Amino acid sequence: MMRFTHSKPHVPANKRHGWFSGGPIATNVVLVILSFVICVGIFLFAIPGDVNDHSSLAEVLSNTRIIDTRALSDKVAELIPAGVEHDHSAPFSSHHHSKTYFNPNCPEYPEPGYPKTFKMLDILNNWNADVTDIPAFHYDSLCHFDYRNATQLKYSYNYRSKEVPFVMRNIPELDEVVHRWSSVDYISKMLGGKSFRTETSNDNHFMYWNGGSRSFLRSKSGEGWKPPTTAIRETFDDWLKLAVRGQNTSLANRVHHYFRVSSDAANRWLFDELPFFKPKKSLFMVEPNEQRGIHCRFGMRSVIAEAHFDGSRNAVVMLGGMRRWILTHPDQCSNMHMYGPTHPSGRHSAVDWSKPDIEKFPNFPKVMGNEVILTPGDYLFVPTVWIHYIVSLNVNYQCNTRSGIYPGYQKHLKECGF
């Protein structure tokens, strides 16, 4: 059996950032100066400011950028004074050192039972959904393939044909976009100061909704129902100021906005910006004629897209920052306590995964699943109607497109009322 590595090559922090290589005295001077810069940056970052002020994006970024201490040597990290609160998830951090509890075999075709699943309560007890600090270990059991390896590329098509999830890395076209989008100035100029649809919520939990059926709204269950989110129009620059400022703000005091850019008639340029999503046969596109546009979602720390399934297969690419995806097979639908098709939030789980009420939702402890942390350059294949729960770990950008329906999982949806 071939076993493909789960992790990207680790580069020591002193090599990754090109540390000064002078003698011991010079090195100590550099370390002291860096520690002073870090402390000043943290102090500035902790000042919440007025989220409605008119400071420029450049001013916000220059005054609030924080150094990711995980990317520094342990010695420098120790120089941060005791009692100074600092966040290891810097606004634009794109890496982590969490290890997996399980390393899968990834043969030519997926083995029965792939991907391995774990008790959902174990996954959530190990890492609460409202917590964005990444733990030492997590429950990733997906195969992570390397696009540059012809054998692994071939295998990925086999996994896709079997409609099971996997991650692909080192895709040149995708990496080019990641490089461009690593500059917030580039994104700002690309979006041109236009306002785009943005969802807002009173807390960090976002659940899609539509009008719902009249029968539900008139029923006892529908009495008192209120939309879980509201929609506003917002520019990228305004959204980013809120996102960066909220990085070191407590969850209770954080503002929660979910910014979105879609390839509607006014934004067809997205197909040129993301050429791998053009409607043609590729690793990303299974049925190009069934494509339903491109959707780019910009998340800020702790924003959660509640557990739900989509009606078609999904190609998801991570372009900046990090997201945690929790996945479950469609056969878990009957244990999810899903809102039914007449509910405004139909196909979403009614359970709050950050604090599941087992008495109210007794089947939830039966749920099995797994998770993956997506970083820039990752492509995640999400099969038709696989249930997913998404947590933004910091400021991040993700785009997706859909390409057709695999009917093989529909029987599981019928078992839970769809």
C-alpha positions as CSV (number, residue, x, y, z in Angstrom):
1,M,0.0,0.0,0.0
2,M,1.2,3.5,-0.8
3,R,1.0,6.0,2.0
4,F,1.0,9.6,1.0
5,T,2.1,12.2,3.5
6,H,-0.5,14.2,5.2
7,S,1.6,17.3,5.9
8,K,3.4,19.9,3.9
9,P,7.2,19.8,4.2
10,H,8.2,21.5,7.4
11,V,10.7,24.3,7.1
12,P,12.4,25.4,10.4
13,A,11.3,28.8,11.4
14,N,14.8,30.2,11.3
15,K,15.2,29.2,7.6
16,R,11.7,30.1,6.6
17,H,12.1,33.8,7.7
18,G,15.8,34.3,6.9
19,W,17.0,35.0,10.4
20,F,20.1,37.2,10.7
21,S,23.1,34.9,10.8
22,G,25.7,37.1,12.5
23,G,27.5,36.3,15.8
24,P,25.9,35.7,19.2
25,I,25.9,39.4,20.2
26,A,24.3,40.5,16.9
27,T,21.7,37.8,17.2
28,N,20.7,38.8,20.7
29,V,20.4,42.4,19.6
30,V,18.1,41.3,16.8
31,L,16.0,39.2,19.2
32,V,15.5,42.0,21.6
33,I,14.5,44.4,18.9
34,L,12.0,41.8,17.5
35,S,10.5,41.2,20.9
36,F,10.0,45.0,21.3
37,V,8.3,45.1,17.9
38,I,6.0,42.2,18.8
39,C,5.0,43.7,22.1
40,V,4.2,47.1,20.6
41,G,2.3,45.4,17.8
42,I,0.2,43.4,20.3
43,F,-0.5,46.5,22.3
44,L,-1.7,48.3,19.2
45,F,-3.7,45.3,18.1
46,A,-5.5,45.0,21.4
47,I,-7.0,48.5,21.1
48,P,-10.4,47.8,19.6
49,G,-11.1,51.3,18.1
50,D,-14.3,52.4,16.6
51,V,-15.4,49.9,14.0
52,N,-17.3,52.7,12.3
53,D,-14.4,55.1,12.0
54,H,-13.1,56.3,8.6
55,S,-9.5,55.3,8.9
56,S,-8.1,53.9,5.7
57,L,-7.5,50.2,5.1
58,A,-3.7,50.9,5.0
59,E,-3.8,52.6,8.4
60,V,-5.8,49.7,10.0
61,L,-3.4,47.1,8.6
62,S,-0.3,49.0,9.6
63,N,-1.6,49.6,13.1
64,T,-3.0,46.1,13.8
65,R,-0.9,43.6,12.0
66,I,0.4,41.0,14.5
67,I,3.3,38.6,14.1
68,D,2.4,35.0,14.2
69,T,4.6,33.8,17.1
70,R,4.4,30.2,15.9
71,A,6.6,31.3,13.0
72,L,9.2,32.7,15.4
73,S,11.9,30.8,17.4
74,D,10.9,29.7,20.8
75,K,13.4,32.0,22.3
76,V,11.8,35.1,20.7
77,A,8.3,33.9,21.8
78,E,9.5,33.6,25.4
79,L,10.6,37.3,25.3
80,I,6.9,38.3,25.2
81,P,6.1,39.7,28.7
82,A,4.0,37.5,31.0
83,G,0.4,38.7,31.1
84,V,0.4,40.2,27.6
85,E,-2.5,38.5,25.7
86,H,-1.5,37.5,22.2
87,D,-3.2,35.5,19.5
88,H,-1.3,32.7,17.8
89,S,-3.8,32.8,14.9
90,A,-2.5,36.0,13.2
91,P,-5.0,37.6,10.8
92,F,-3.2,36.3,7.7
93,S,-1.6,33.2,9.1
94,S,-1.6,30.3,6.6
95,H,0.0,27.4,8.4
96,H,-0.4,25.2,11.5
97,H,1.5,22.5,13.3
98,S,-1.4,20.3,14.4
99,K,-1.0,16.6,13.7
100,T,-3.6,14.0,12.8
101,Y,-4.7,11.1,15.0
102,F,-4.9,8.9,12.0
103,N,-2.9,8.6,8.7
104,P,-4.9,6.9,6.0
105,N,-3.7,4.5,3.4
106,C,-4.3,6.0,0.0
107,P,-4.2,3.2,-2.6
108,E,-5.3,3.5,-6.2
109,Y,-8.9,3.3,-5.3
110,P,-10.5,4.2,-2.0
111,E,-10.8,1.3,0.4
112,P,-14.2,0.3,1.9
113,G,-14.9,2.6,4.9
114,Y,-12.9,5.5,3.5
115,P,-12.6,8.1,4.9
116,K,-12.3,6.7,8.4
117,T,-14.9,8.3,10.8
118,F,-14.8,9.2,14.4
119,K,-17.5,10.0,17.0
120,M,-18.6,13.6,16.4
121,L,-18.6,14.2,20.2
122,D,-15.0,13.2,20.3
123,I,-14.1,15.6,17.5
124,L,-16.0,18.4,19.2
125,N,-14.7,17.7,22.7
126,N,-11.2,17.7,21.3
127,W,-11.8,21.0,19.6
128,N,-14.9,23.1,20.4
129,A,-16.5,24.7,17.4
130,D,-16.3,28.2,18.9
131,V,-12.6,27.9,19.6
132,T,-10.2,29.0,16.8
133,D,-6.9,28.1,18.5
134,I,-5.8,25.0,16.7
135,P,-5.1,22.0,19.0
136,A,-2.0,19.8,18.9
137,F,-4.0,17.0,17.2
138,H,-7.2,16.8,15.1
139,Y,-9.3,14.1,13.4
140,D,-8.3,14.4,9.7
141,S,-8.6,11.1,7.8
142,L,-8.7,12.3,4.2
143,C,-6.1,11.5,1.6
144,H,-4.0,14.5,0.7
145,F,-2.7,14.1,-2.9
146,D,0.1,16.0,-4.6
147,Y,-0.8,17.3,-8.1
148,R,2.9,17.2,-9.2
149,N,2.9,13.5,-8.7
150,A,1.4,11.7,-11.8
151,T,0.5,8.7,-9.8
152,Q,-1.3,10.7,-7.1
153,L,-3.1,12.8,-9.7
154,K,-4.4,9.6,-11.3
155,Y,-5.5,8.3,-7.9
156,S,-7.4,11.6,-7.2
157,Y,-9.6,11.1,-10.3
158,N,-10.4,7.6,-9.0
159,Y,-11.5,8.9,-5.7
160,R,-13.6,11.6,-7.3
161,S,-15.3,9.0,-9.5
162,K,-16.2,7.1,-6.4
163,E,-17.6,10.3,-4.9
164,V,-15.6,10.5,-1.8
165,P,-13.8,13.5,-0.4
166,F,-10.0,14.2,-0.7
167,V,-7.6,17.1,-0.7
168,M,-5.2,18.1,-3.6
169,R,-2.2,20.3,-3.2
170,N,0.5,21.9,-5.3
171,I,-1.7,22.8,-8.3
172,P,0.2,25.4,-10.3
173,E,-2.9,27.4,-11.5
174,L,-4.3,27.5,-8.0
175,D,-0.9,28.5,-6.4
176,E,-0.7,31.4,-8.8
177,V,-4.0,32.8,-7.5
178,V,-2.9,32.2,-3.9
179,H,0.2,34.3,-4.6
180,R,-1.9,37.1,-6.1
181,W,-4.5,37.0,-3.3
182,S,-1.8,37.1,-0.6
183,S,-1.8,40.9,-1.3
184,V,-4.9,42.6,0.2
185,D,-4.1,45.5,-2.1
186,Y,-4.5,43.3,-5.1
187,I,-7.9,42.0,-3.8
188,S,-9.0,45.6,-3.0
189,K,-8.1,46.8,-6.5
190,M,-9.7,43.8,-8.1
191,L,-13.0,44.4,-6.3
192,G,-12.8,48.1,-7.1
193,G,-14.4,49.6,-4.1
194,K,-17.8,48.1,-5.0
195,S,-20.3,47.0,-2.4
196,F,-21.1,43.3,-2.3
197,R,-23.7,41.1,-0.5
198,T,-22.6,40.5,3.1
199,E,-24.4,38.4,5.7
200,T,-24.4,39.6,9.3
201,S,-25.4,37.8,12.5
202,N,-25.8,38.6,16.2
203,D,-23.3,35.8,17.0
204,N,-20.7,33.9,15.1
205,H,-23.1,31.2,13.9
206,F,-24.5,31.7,10.3
207,M,-27.3,29.6,8.9
208,Y,-28.7,30.0,5.4
209,W,-32.4,30.6,5.1
210,N,-35.0,31.5,2.5
211,G,-38.7,32.4,2.8
212,G,-39.8,28.9,3.8
213,S,-43.2,27.5,3.1
214,R,-46.4,29.2,4.2
215,S,-47.6,26.0,5.9
216,F,-44.5,26.1,8.1
217,L,-44.8,29.8,9.0
218,R,-48.4,29.3,9.9
219,S,-47.7,26.2,12.0
220,K,-47.0,26.0,15.7
221,S,-43.4,25.2,14.9
222,G,-43.1,28.3,12.8
223,E,-44.5,30.7,15.4
224,G,-41.9,33.2,16.4
225,W,-39.4,32.1,13.8
226,K,-37.0,34.9,13.0
227,P,-34.3,35.1,10.2
228,P,-31.0,34.0,11.7
229,T,-29.0,36.5,9.6
230,T,-29.5,39.8,7.8
231,A,-28.0,41.0,4.5
232,I,-26.2,44.2,3.9
233,R,-24.0,45.7,1.1
234,E,-20.4,46.2,2.1
235,T,-17.0,46.9,0.4
236,F,-14.1,44.6,0.8
237,D,-12.0,47.3,2.5
238,D,-14.7,48.0,5.1
239,W,-15.2,44.3,5.7
240,L,-11.4,43.7,6.1
241,K,-11.1,46.5,8.7
242,L,-13.7,44.7,10.8
243,A,-12.1,41.3,10.2
244,V,-8.6,42.4,11.2
245,R,-9.7,44.4,14.3
246,G,-11.8,41.4,15.4
247,Q,-8.8,39.0,15.3
248,N,-7.8,39.8,18.9
249,T,-11.2,40.8,20.2
250,S,-13.1,38.4,22.5
251,L,-15.8,36.3,20.8
252,A,-18.6,38.1,22.7
253,N,-17.3,41.5,21.5
254,R,-16.5,40.5,17.9
255,V,-18.5,41.8,15.0
256,H,-19.5,39.0,12.6
257,H,-19.8,39.7,8.8
258,Y,-19.6,37.1,6.1
259,F,-18.6,38.8,2.8
260,R,-19.4,37.2,-0.6
261,V,-18.5,37.8,-4.2
262,S,-20.3,35.7,-6.9
263,S,-20.0,35.4,-10.6
264,D,-23.3,37.0,-11.5
265,A,-23.7,39.1,-14.6
266,A,-21.6,41.9,-13.2
267,N,-18.8,39.7,-12.1
268,R,-18.0,37.4,-15.0
269,W,-14.4,38.4,-14.5
270,L,-14.1,35.8,-11.8
271,F,-13.8,33.1,-14.5
272,D,-10.7,34.8,-15.8
273,E,-9.3,35.3,-12.3
274,L,-10.0,31.6,-11.4
275,P,-9.4,29.9,-14.8
276,F,-9.5,26.4,-13.2
277,F,-13.2,27.0,-12.6
278,K,-14.1,27.6,-16.2
279,P,-16.8,25.2,-17.5
280,K,-14.6,22.6,-19.0
281,K,-13.7,19.0,-18.0
282,S,-11.0,19.0,-15.4
283,L,-10.1,17.8,-11.9
284,F,-12.4,20.6,-10.6
285,M,-15.3,20.2,-13.0
286,V,-17.1,16.8,-13.3
287,E,-20.1,18.0,-15.4
288,P,-19.2,21.4,-16.8
289,N,-22.7,21.9,-18.3
290,E,-24.1,21.7,-14.8
291,Q,-21.9,24.4,-13.3
292,R,-23.8,27.0,-11.2
293,G,-21.3,29.9,-11.1
294,I,-18.5,30.7,-8.8
295,H,-18.9,31.8,-5.2
296,C,-16.1,33.4,-3.1
297,R,-16.7,33.7,0.6
298,F,-14.5,35.8,2.9
299,G,-14.6,34.8,6.5
300,M,-13.4,36.4,9.7
301,R,-12.2,34.7,12.8
302,S,-14.8,32.3,14.4
303,V,-17.5,32.7,11.7
304,I,-19.3,29.4,11.4
305,A,-21.4,28.1,8.5
306,E,-23.8,25.8,10.3
307,A,-23.9,22.1,9.3
308,H,-25.8,21.5,6.0
309,F,-25.7,19.7,2.7
310,D,-25.6,21.0,-0.8
311,G,-27.6,19.4,-3.6
312,S,-24.6,19.0,-6.0
313,R,-20.9,18.2,-5.8
314,N,-18.5,21.0,-4.8
315,A,-15.0,22.0,-5.7
316,V,-13.6,24.2,-2.9
317,V,-10.3,26.0,-3.1
318,M,-8.6,27.9,-0.2
319,L,-6.9,31.1,-1.3
320,G,-6.0,32.7,2.0
321,G,-6.1,32.1,5.7
322,M,-7.4,28.9,7.2
323,R,-10.7,27.1,7.6
324,R,-11.8,24.0,9.5
325,W,-14.1,21.7,7.6
326,I,-16.0,19.0,9.5
327,L,-17.5,16.4,7.2
328,T,-20.1,13.6,7.5
329,H,-21.3,11.0,5.1
330,P,-24.9,11.5,3.9
331,D,-25.8,8.3,5.8
332,Q,-25.5,10.4,9.0
333,C,-28.4,12.6,8.0
334,S,-31.0,10.8,10.1
335,N,-28.9,11.5,13.2
336,M,-28.4,15.2,12.5
337,H,-31.9,16.4,13.5
338,M,-32.1,18.3,10.2
339,Y,-34.6,21.1,9.5
340,G,-37.1,19.7,7.0
341,P,-37.7,20.9,3.4
342,T,-40.5,23.3,4.4
343,H,-38.4,25.1,7.0
344,P,-36.7,28.3,6.0
345,S,-33.3,26.7,6.9
346,G,-34.2,23.3,5.5
347,R,-31.2,20.9,5.0
348,H,-29.4,22.4,8.0
349,S,-28.9,20.7,11.3
350,A,-30.9,22.2,14.2
351,V,-28.1,21.2,16.6
352,D,-25.7,23.9,17.9
353,W,-22.4,22.0,17.5
354,S,-20.6,24.3,19.8
355,K,-22.8,23.2,22.7
356,P,-25.0,20.3,21.6
357,D,-28.1,19.7,23.7
358,I,-28.1,15.9,23.9
359,E,-31.5,15.8,25.7
360,K,-33.1,17.8,23.0
361,F,-31.3,16.1,20.2
362,P,-30.8,12.5,21.4
363,N,-29.5,11.1,18.1
364,F,-26.6,13.5,17.8
365,P,-24.2,11.4,19.8
366,K,-24.5,8.7,17.1
367,V,-23.1,11.0,14.4
368,M,-19.7,10.0,13.0
369,G,-17.4,12.2,10.9
370,N,-14.0,13.6,10.4
371,E,-12.4,17.0,9.8
372,V,-9.7,18.8,7.8
373,I,-7.9,22.1,8.2
374,L,-7.6,23.9,4.8
375,T,-4.7,26.2,4.1
376,P,-3.9,28.3,1.0
377,G,-3.5,26.2,-2.1
378,D,-5.7,23.3,-0.9
379,Y,-8.4,22.0,-3.2
380,L,-11.1,20.0,-1.3
381,F,-13.5,17.8,-3.3
382,V,-16.9,17.6,-1.5
383,P,-19.2,15.0,-3.0
384,T,-22.9,15.5,-3.6
385,V,-25.0,16.0,-0.3
386,W,-22.1,15.4,2.0
387,I,-22.9,17.3,5.2
388,H,-20.3,19.9,6.2
389,Y,-19.7,22.4,9.0
390,I,-17.2,25.2,8.4
391,V,-15.3,27.3,10.9
392,S,-13.2,30.4,9.9
393,L,-10.0,30.2,11.9
394,N,-8.8,33.7,11.0
395,V,-9.2,36.1,8.1
396,N,-9.6,33.9,5.1
397,Y,-10.8,33.6,1.5
398,Q,-12.4,30.5,-0.1
399,C,-14.0,30.0,-3.5
400,N,-16.1,27.2,-4.8
401,T,-18.1,26.0,-7.8
402,R,-20.5,23.1,-8.3
403,S,-20.7,20.7,-11.3
404,G,-23.6,18.3,-11.3
405,I,-25.3,15.7,-9.1
406,Y,-24.3,12.2,-8.1
407,P,-27.6,10.3,-7.4
408,G,-26.1,7.5,-5.3
409,Y,-26.6,9.3,-2.0
410,Q,-30.2,10.3,-2.4
411,K,-31.5,7.2,-0.6
412,H,-29.9,8.6,2.6
413,L,-31.7,11.9,2.2
414,K,-35.0,10.1,1.9
415,E,-34.4,8.5,5.2
416,C,-34.3,11.9,6.9
417,G,-37.3,13.4,5.1
418,F,-35.9,14.9,1.9
